[in-house]
Amino acid sequence: MTNGNLLNEAPSIAIDALELSEFVTAGVDLDLLRLDQVHPQISGNKWFKLKYAVQAILLSDCHTVLSFGGAWSNHIHALAYAGFCLGIKTIGVIRGERPQQLSATLEDAVSWGMELHFVSRAAYRDKSSPSFIAQLEQQFGRFHLLPEGGSGGWVVAGCRDIVSLFDTVGYDLICCACGTGGTLAGLIAAKPDGAQLLGVSALKGGGFLYEDIRGLLQRASVSDPGGWRLALDDHEGGYAKITPELALEIARFTDQTGIELEPVYTGKAYLALLRALRRGELRAGQRILLIHTGGMQGARGMKEIMLKQLKRSEYEYNV
Ligand SMILES: *Cc1c(COP(=O)(O)O)cnc(C)c1O
């Protein structure tokens, strides 16, 4: 991968028609938008979330950026790599105490020159307070602050570009997972006529996403076209929580398609669609596009728990 197409040229994105038995039987077309293939390191939706933010930083007179994330954060991973390639100094404020052994994600980030700053979970929760940010400025000097997940002022502009990269005609429903809701806000800003949008919250208590998404749209001077909603009950107990059912359905998905999903985001979005199908909420003839938002690197931290829950599912579901 050369620096040439790093966050500037529009990537080409494949759409795979999935042949999943339950969907086929029900006559529902399910396609997968392969944002996971956009870039090996700046994966999935993060490529689009970072694109304009990084360009703005490069045009400014301060080439340092500070952002936030957990030990397996796809955003931290993508930002560190982008900074490494483009000559931007990156500082990662990481949730929790510094562990003995860094996660693979953070090891990568360090190898790309990111400076890590670990803070307690309590301090992390308070990370947007003026006093905390003032403290960071005292320690690190001037920086651009990119909010958690990369959902800052440029996110709607970046993620609306996703929609311009594929033929939207004929889709009744377009679905993606939500963490901060920034990606969905971009999709809403470019909502194709005739398609409903569904965001699946990866977090418990994701009701706040409605307000946050409306705030992001407002900030981008986009009027809300409506036609979108959130699924708030497919989080499996909370952020990065994995149930036997989720592990099982991801394994079945990969068996049938040869495509891997990570369980924190896209796995839950898929599970939400599967449950909707089983509840009879999807009808024959409907065409659905699921967005694979990438982030497979984060799944490196989930292997053990995925195996454990898959084993448990064998007992619970008799497979
Ligand atoms: C960050 C991330 C999301 C969440 O995107 P938001 O814009 O914060 O809603 C979804 N999927 C993957 C794989 C991610 O890494």
The ligand as an SDF file (V2000), in Angstrom:
LIG
                    3D

 15 15  0  0  0  0  0  0  0  0999 V2000
  -15.6940    2.2230   15.2250 C   0  0  0  0  0  0  0  0  0  0  0  0
  -16.4830    1.1150   14.6430 C   0  0  0  0  0  0  0  0  0  0  0  0
  -17.8860    1.1770   14.5010 C   0  0  0  0  0  0  0  0  0  0  0  0
  -18.7000    2.2820   15.0900 C   0  0  0  0  0  0  0  0  0  0  0  0
  -18.7560    3.4140   14.2890 O   0  0  0  0  0  0  0  0  0  0  0  0
  -19.4260    4.7320   14.8200 P   0  0  0  0  0  0  0  0  0  0  0  0
  -19.2270    5.7050   13.7370 O   0  0  0  0  0  0  0  0  0  0  0  0
  -18.6910    5.1350   16.0690 O   0  0  0  0  0  0  0  0  0  0  0  0
  -20.8500    4.4590   15.1240 O   0  0  0  0  0  0  0  0  0  0  0  0
  -18.5190    0.1550   13.8210 C   0  0  0  0  0  0  0  0  0  0  0  0
  -17.8260   -0.9120   13.3510 N   0  0  0  0  0  0  0  0  0  0  0  0
  -16.5050   -1.0120   13.5090 C   0  0  0  0  0  0  0  0  0  0  0  0
  -15.8360   -2.2340   13.0190 C   0  0  0  0  0  0  0  0  0  0  0  0
  -15.7890   -0.0090   14.1530 C   0  0  0  0  0  0  0  0  0  0  0  0
  -14.4580   -0.1530   14.3050 O   0  0  0  0  0  0  0  0  0  0  0  0
  1  2  1  0
  2  3  1  0
  2 14  2  0
  3  4  1  0
  3 10  2  0
  4  5  1  0
  5  6  1  0
  6  7  2  0
  6  8  1  0
  6  9  1  0
 10 11  1  0
 11 12  2  0
 12 13  1  0
 12 14  1  0
 14 15  1  0
M  END
$$$$
